[in-house]
Amino acid sequence: MLLDQYKQKGLFFNVNFLESTDTQMQAYRGELILIEGEIGDDKGHSKPPVDVMRGVFILADDKIRMLGGVVDSMDSLPALMDKYSADFASDISALIYVVNLEKAVVTDISGFNFILIPMTQGVPWNETMEELAIEKSDLKGQSAGNKLVTVYEELKTYKPKYASVAFDAAMTMITDAKREGWGAV
């Protein structure tokens, strides 16, 4: 399956899980490499990735059916498209959080419909649950992978009330916001 190929190519980083669902699709949560690191030594070991999408959740069969996560910059979206859009289903459900986006929008990127939402702090999965009004009880008793199927079913029919703008216009809606980190100092 497609996500197995991504794993073999080393496109996943900080993997939370990769598993099959009851719908014959694969579910993944973790980070997705957008730009790989350079080769770091003569043994071929890579340096850390240059750019990643964090908090990623993907549902795929032979195509990516659902994609979510957070990028630090609108400038990361062209790298995402260059690397992965050939594997997108024509009706992909995509909800991407962007740290430096001024306001939430719906946009078309290379023929694919994307919901883009600003987020300087938080976890994409939790924010998506809130955005789609999914309660914890809606997911109770489901495997990790099947929880993604539930989110996918909600996202497919979700109609956000955000302005619809051209991607070029969305690329101008940036701020100087930086991701707010938490944790030990």
N, C-alpha and C positions, 0 to 999 in steps of 0.2 A: 504494500500500500504506500501511498504518497508520503505519509509521515515517517514510515520506516526508512524511506530513501533519504529524507531530511536528516534523520538520526545518523545514518551511515555516512552522510556527507559532512557531519559535524556542524549542522546548522542550528542545533539546540544548545542552549547554555543554561546552567543552573536548572536542570530538569526537576519539576515537581512530580509529574507523572506522564506516561504515555501508555494508553490502554485502549482496548476495544470496547465498543458500546453494544447494547442490545440491538442497535439499528444497523449493524454491519459497518459502522464508521469507526474511525479512531479519534480519540480525544487526547489533547495535549495541553498541559499547563507548565509554564516555566518562562524562559526568555528565548527570543528568536533573534538570531544574528542577522543584522542588516548589512554590515560591512565587516568582513573578517580582518583579524589582525595579521600583520606581516609575519613571515617566517622569522623566528627569533634566533635560531642557531643552525649549525651545520647538520644537525640530526633531523631537521624538518619540523621541529616543534613550533607551533604558532604562538605569537604574542596574544594577549587578550583581544577580544573584538574591539573594533574602533567604534561601532554603533550597534546597539541592540534595542529591541522593543521589549520592555519589561512587563511582568504581570500578564503574559500572553495566555489566551485561551483560544484553541483552534479545534474545529471539528471538520474532519475530512474523510473522503473515500478516495476516489481517483482525482478529485478536485477539492479545493478548500471551500467548504460550505459556509463556515462562520470563522471570523477573525476578530479578536479584540485584544487590547493591551494599551500601553502608554509609551509614547515617544517624548523625548525632551524637547524636540523642535519640529516645526513644520518642515524644515529642511530634510528631515529623515524620511518623509513620505515618498519622495522620488526614488530613494534607495530601496524602500520597501517594494514599490511598484516594479522597479527594474529587476529585482531579484525573484519576486514571487508571483507577479500578476499573471504569468503564463499558466499558473496552476490554480487560479481563481475560477470558481464556478461563475457562470454568467449572472446568476442571481445571488451572488455572495451576500451574506449578512455581515456587515463590517461596522464595528463601533470602536473608534480609536480615540483615546484620550491624548491630548497634546498639552504639554506644560506651557508653552509660550503662545498659545492661541488666545485671542482676545475674547471671542464669544462663540458659543456653540452654533454649528451650521450643518447643513446637509449639502454634500457636494458630489459631483461626478469626477472621478479620477480615472482617466483612460477607459471610460465606458462602464465603470463600476460605481455603484452607489455607496457612499461612505457617510456615516454620521461621525462628526468630529466634535469633541467636547473638551473645553479647557479643564485642566486638573493640575494643581501644584502640589497637592498632598493627597494621600489616600491610596487605596488599593483598587486597581481596575475591576477586579471581580466583585468586590463589595459595592463599588459605585454602579456597576452594571445591574446588580440585584436591585438597588434602589431606583435606578433609571427605569427599569422594566417592571417595577413594583412586584418583584418576586419575593415571597416570604420564605423564611427558612423551612417552614412546614411544607412548602411546595416541593422541597428537595429531600425531605426526610426519608431515610431508608434507601436512597438511591446510591449507586456506586459513584465514584468521582467522575468517571466518564459519562455516565447517564445524566448527571447533573448538567453537563454541557449540552446534552440533547434537549433538556427542558428549557435551558436558556435560548438555544437555537430556535425552538418552536415559538417562543415568545418574541424573539428578535425579528423573525420572519414577518410577523404581522404588526410589528411596532411602527407607529406613525408619529415620529417626533414633530413637535410644533416649532422647530427651529427654521430659520430662514434658509432657503435654498439658494446657493451662490455658486458661481463658476469657480473651479479650482484655482485659477489665476487670481481671482479676487480673494479667495480664502488665504492664499499665500501672502497677501499683504496685511492680513489681520493678525499680526504678531505683536507680542509684547516683549519686554526684557525679563519676564518671569523666569525664575529658576526653581527646580524641584526642591521642595522643603524636605530635608532629611530628618529622620528620627533615630534614636538609639544611643548607645554608649558613646562617650566622648573619649 
